[in-house]
Amino acid sequence: MRAKKISTNVTVDDINSAREFYQDFLGLQTEEFNLGWVARFTDVESGAHVQLVTRDLTAPEDSAMSVHADDVDAAYREAQRRGYEIVYPVTTEDWGVRRFFVRAPDGTLLNIVQHRE
């Protein structure tokens, strides 16, 4: 698998309430997307970004990070081959991503995701 980008997922109670801190104080002005339960805020010049998550819409647990993969299906097969715990099977979500959740040996939960091109 090749990781194209890694996004930190920060759990918040309410995205709208957290917006001022992340946009105004940290300067992550661009709201790339906001699905109501997850939103990404980015600095256009540096590329610095964070995803705010209230509660994952379909997965049984919230992930600590999202790894944007070049081939999510190949990554899924490799995670299975290595015997890693799959917490959420590879799924094509209604909002346009294909993803799965895998637990790293240290216990960190990762959302391995590929966006539609």
C-alpha positions in Angstrom: 0.0 0.0 0.0 1.1 3.5 -0.7 -0.2 6.2 1.7 -1.0 9.3 -0.3 -2.0 11.4 2.7 -2.7 10.9 6.4 -5.3 12.9 8.2 -5.5 13.1 12.0 -9.1 12.5 13.2 -10.0 14.5 16.3 -13.1 13.6 18.2 -15.3 16.6 19.0 -18.8 16.9 20.5 -19.9 19.4 17.8 -18.2 20.4 14.6 -19.8 23.8 14.5 -18.7 24.6 18.0 -15.1 23.5 17.3 -14.9 25.4 14.0 -13.8 28.7 15.5 -10.7 27.2 17.2 -9.5 25.2 14.2 -10.3 27.9 11.5 -9.7 31.1 13.4 -7.0 30.2 15.9 -5.1 27.6 13.9 -5.8 29.2 10.6 -7.2 26.2 8.8 -9.5 28.3 6.8 -10.7 26.0 4.0 -13.5 23.6 4.9 -12.8 20.9 2.3 -16.0 19.1 3.2 -18.5 18.8 6.0 -20.9 15.8 6.2 -22.3 16.9 9.6 -20.4 14.1 11.5 -17.0 14.6 9.8 -15.3 17.7 8.4 -11.8 18.6 7.2 -10.2 22.0 7.7 -7.1 22.8 5.7 -4.5 25.6 5.3 -4.3 26.0 1.5 -0.6 27.2 1.5 0.9 24.6 3.8 -1.5 21.7 3.3 -1.8 21.3 7.1 -5.2 19.8 7.9 -7.3 18.1 10.5 -10.5 16.1 10.4 -13.1 16.7 13.1 -15.3 13.7 13.8 -18.4 13.6 16.1 -19.1 9.9 15.6 -18.4 7.8 12.5 -21.6 7.3 10.6 -21.3 3.6 9.7 -18.2 2.1 11.4 -18.6 0.6 14.9 -15.7 2.7 16.3 -14.0 6.0 15.6 -10.6 5.9 14.0 -7.6 7.9 15.2 -6.5 8.7 11.6 -7.5 8.3 8.0 -4.9 7.0 5.6 -5.7 7.9 2.0 -4.5 4.9 0.0 -3.7 4.4 -3.6 -5.5 1.0 -3.7 -7.8 0.3 -0.8 -8.7 -3.2 -2.0 -5.0 -4.2 -2.2 -4.5 -2.7 1.2 -7.4 -4.7 2.6 -6.0 -8.0 1.2 -2.6 -7.2 2.6 -4.0 -6.4 6.1 -5.9 -9.7 6.0 -2.8 -11.6 4.8 -0.8 -10.2 7.7 -3.5 -11.2 10.2 -4.4 -7.7 11.4 -7.7 -7.1 13.1 -10.3 -5.8 10.6 -12.7 -3.8 12.6 -14.9 -2.7 9.6 -14.8 -4.6 6.3 -14.0 -2.9 3.0 -17.2 -0.9 2.1 -18.2 1.6 -0.5 -19.9 4.3 1.4 -22.8 6.5 0.1 -20.7 9.6 0.3 -18.2 8.4 -2.3 -15.3 6.6 -0.6 -14.3 3.0 -0.4 -12.7 2.2 3.0 -12.1 -0.3 5.8 -10.9 0.0 9.4 -7.9 -1.9 10.6 -6.3 -2.0 14.1 -2.6 -1.6 14.2 -0.7 -3.9 16.6 -0.3 -1.0 19.1 -4.1 -0.7 19.2 -4.5 2.4 17.1 -7.6 2.2 14.8 -7.0 3.4 11.2 -9.5 4.3 8.5 -7.9 3.2 5.2 -9.7 5.1 2.6 -9.8 5.7 -1.2 -11.8 8.5 -2.7 -13.5 8.1 -6.1 -11.5 9.7 -8.8 
